[in-house]
Structures are given as C-alpha cells and as structure tokens.
Amino acid sequence: MNIETVVLQDEDQKLYKLKKVKDSVYDSAKKQKVSNWLWIYAETAEFFNFEVWNELDNAYLYKIIHYKNKLFKVIAINSNPKIRYS
C-alpha cells in the first residue's frame, strides 16, 4: 500500500495530520534529478520527527509508534477529503 497521509493521536488525544511529499533537486555534479520523500505536518508544512519516518512508511491502522517519551497511535491512513464522483 502506498501511504500518502497519516493521522496520529498522542497520549493527550491531540491529532497530528501528516502527509508525505516528494522533494526533488537537480544535482549538477551528477547531472540528474535527485528525489527524497519527506513527512510533514499537513497544516504547517514543518518536518515531522525524522527518526519516525521509516515507521510512518510502514504504518498500519492502530499501530503504536514510540518516539522519545511519547506514544503515537495511527488512527487513519490515506484519508482523502476529496469527493470522488463515479
């Protein structure tokens, strides 16, 4: 499953909506485009904790993620607010 958005809930019931974005730059030394995937807060576009990115890439519903002294629970994956017409 290709994970694009994740909603985390911490111990204090605060919600954090994160989204995965692609950052591309041109490397003039290698003469090619270099791309990296980054996890950012959806509302502010600030980076989420780098150490947790691998766990977010492999997230599943209700997964518990430990980071320092905090616990986060995955409560939504790829929740898309767009209306899809058929």
Kinemage of the C-alpha trace (Angstrom):
@kinemage 1
@onewidth
@group {chain A} dominant
@subgroup {mainchain}
@vectorlist {calphas} color= white
{ca met a 1} P 0.000 0.000 0.000
{ca asn a 2} L 1.299 3.418 -0.922
{ca ile a 3} L 0.890 5.612 2.156
{ca glu a 4} L 0.374 9.316 1.408
{ca thr a 5} L -1.299 10.663 4.553
{ca val a 6} L -1.391 9.528 8.168
{ca val a 7} L -3.279 10.831 11.178
{ca leu a 8} L -1.588 10.224 14.536
{ca gln a 9} L -3.066 10.601 18.002
{ca asp a 10} L -0.864 11.135 21.049
{ca glu a 11} L -1.478 10.250 24.700
{ca asp a 12} L -3.208 13.611 25.277
{ca gln a 13} L -5.721 12.910 22.468
{ca lys a 14} L -4.120 15.540 20.193
{ca leu a 15} L -4.315 14.762 16.478
{ca tyr a 16} L -1.465 15.240 14.013
{ca lys a 17} L -2.215 15.026 10.296
{ca leu a 18} L 0.914 14.226 8.315
{ca lys a 19} L 1.455 13.944 4.615
{ca lys a 20} L 4.238 12.538 2.510
{ca val a 21} L 5.716 14.900 -0.080
{ca lys a 22} L 8.390 14.481 -2.692
{ca asp a 23} L 11.331 16.875 -2.702
{ca ser a 24} L 13.267 16.973 -5.974
{ca val a 25} L 16.506 18.790 -6.706
{ca tyr a 26} L 18.847 18.806 -9.646
{ca asp a 27} L 22.341 17.548 -8.822
{ca ser a 28} L 24.631 19.418 -11.204
{ca ala a 29} L 27.631 17.212 -10.374
{ca lys a 30} L 25.825 14.024 -11.435
{ca lys a 31} L 23.603 15.864 -13.943
{ca gln a 32} L 20.456 14.157 -12.752
{ca lys a 33} L 17.400 14.804 -10.657
{ca val a 34} L 17.537 13.538 -7.058
{ca ser a 35} L 14.285 12.936 -5.161
{ca asn a 36} L 13.562 12.322 -1.491
{ca trp a 37} L 10.276 11.611 0.289
{ca leu a 38} L 9.607 13.694 3.399
{ca trp a 39} L 6.926 13.582 6.127
{ca ile a 40} L 5.499 16.991 7.025
{ca tyr a 41} L 2.630 18.348 9.110
{ca ala a 42} L -0.293 18.958 6.737
{ca glu a 43} L -1.281 22.251 8.370
{ca thr a 44} L 2.127 23.937 8.764
{ca ala a 45} L 4.414 22.110 6.291
{ca glu a 46} L 7.033 21.666 9.042
{ca phe a 47} L 9.019 18.444 9.123
{ca phe a 48} L 7.805 15.681 11.404
{ca asn a 49} L 10.401 13.884 13.572
{ca phe a 50} L 12.957 12.359 11.204
{ca glu a 51} L 13.558 9.284 13.382
{ca val a 52} L 9.948 8.126 12.881
{ca trp a 53} L 9.777 8.423 9.081
{ca asn a 54} L 10.582 4.747 8.471
{ca glu a 55} L 7.770 3.678 10.790
{ca leu a 56} L 5.368 6.036 9.031
{ca asp a 57} L 6.296 4.487 5.681
{ca asn a 58} L 5.285 1.084 7.091
{ca ala a 59} L 2.286 2.241 9.121
{ca tyr a 60} L -0.968 0.364 9.595
{ca leu a 61} L -4.132 1.212 11.500
{ca tyr a 62} L -3.776 1.328 15.284
{ca lys a 63} L -0.004 0.881 15.132
{ca ile a 64} L 1.712 2.307 18.212
{ca ile a 65} L 4.796 4.410 17.470
{ca his a 66} L 7.233 5.203 20.273
{ca tyr a 67} L 9.272 8.390 19.984
{ca lys a 68} L 11.321 9.546 22.978
{ca asn a 69} L 8.833 9.749 25.866
{ca lys a 70} L 5.711 9.923 23.688
{ca leu a 71} L 3.364 7.353 22.238
{ca phe a 72} L 1.517 7.926 18.989
{ca lys a 73} L -1.266 5.754 17.585
{ca val a 74} L -2.075 5.641 13.864
{ca ile a 75} L -5.806 6.298 13.593
{ca ala a 76} L -6.183 6.968 9.844
{ca ile a 77} L -4.252 6.207 6.687
{ca asn a 78} L -4.774 7.868 3.306
{ca ser a 79} L -7.920 9.644 4.446
{ca asn a 80} L -8.788 11.661 1.393
{ca pro a 81} L -11.264 14.524 1.862
{ca lys a 82} L -11.838 14.842 -1.899
{ca ile a 83} L -15.227 13.880 -3.241
{ca arg a 84} L -14.964 11.151 -5.823
{ca tyr a 85} L -17.624 11.151 -8.491
{ca ser a 86} L -18.430 7.965 -10.375
